[in-house]
Amino acid sequence: MKNSGKFAWTWTIKEEALDEYVRMHLEPWPEIMEEHSKAGIRDYSIFQNGNQFFYVFHCDDLDKAFAYLAESEACNRWNAITSKMVVGSFDFREAVPITPMREVFYLE
């Protein structure tokens, strides 16, 4: 199967943080948007189903993108806030900060 170049994953957000998490993503910091673009992430969407969130974006080099974001001061400030809202946690300095879901179907 041809790869779409999309990456997706899910996270569960803590019930007590749900409203703030949604608010932050409805009004993202401009520097966060810029840093993700500079990292090579594009066509990024987040979908909500209760406290379950589904994330999908295009990226040509995921390792390079995550390495860039790990060094971003703005992203580290954002992640310091949002990682406390997620069941579990994430850190772009980890070997695999986000485990992408396996793509099993792609219609071009």
Buried (B, 14 or more C-beta within 10 A) or exposed (E): EEEBBBBBBEBEBEEEBBEBBBEBEEEEEEBBEEBBEEBBBEEBEEEEEEBEBBBBBEBEEBEEBBEBBBEBEBBBEBBEEBBEBBEEEBEBEEEEBBEBBEBEEEEE
